[in-house]
Amino acid sequence: MSEVVEIVDLGFSVADGEDIKFRFDGSDLVLEFSDWREQHISIKCENTLGFKFQNAEYEISDTERFDSCHIVHDSEWVKEHLRQGEAWDDENWYHYKLNFNAAGVVEVLCSRLAKT
């Protein structure tokens, strides 16, 4: 089965987000940015196994939008962490792809992502 990308509402918008900052303590990732209304948004990603940032936009699937939050189902990234024993089986793992159309792409592999 190939990866399937679904647009999800995580309670915040990444469209026109800017000033992205990361803070990683070895377990949890905190992602902060200013949204399109110039409001400060803080997101905590629990049990973070990996995260990526890049300026260049790219698609995993043609169902993606360049200004939206996505979850990647049947993620190869998740599978690789499980194969290598870097993720434990009794946890639900999620591959999130946040397309900040004006400020790049952030991907996070974690057990939970929530606005703080």
C-alpha angles and dihedrals in degrees: 000000000000128000116281120203120208128186109236136189107230095174097266139064126239093188109124090355116159144174093052114193131182131204118183123182097185093269111036129039121211114200119193131183144147114256127218090277089053090249119146113248123193122189127187119208109196123212092006111196096177145351135190136194128188136163096219117086118230138167131230088185137011088238091073127104122213091226103046147080118252141185118214111219119204088016118194088208091059092045092052092053090050092047091052094046092245091121124049122233099229093065131077110238125202132196109208123190116194113192107201094187091201099037111033137262128304122193124188132186108201145130096245137011121192140160111250 
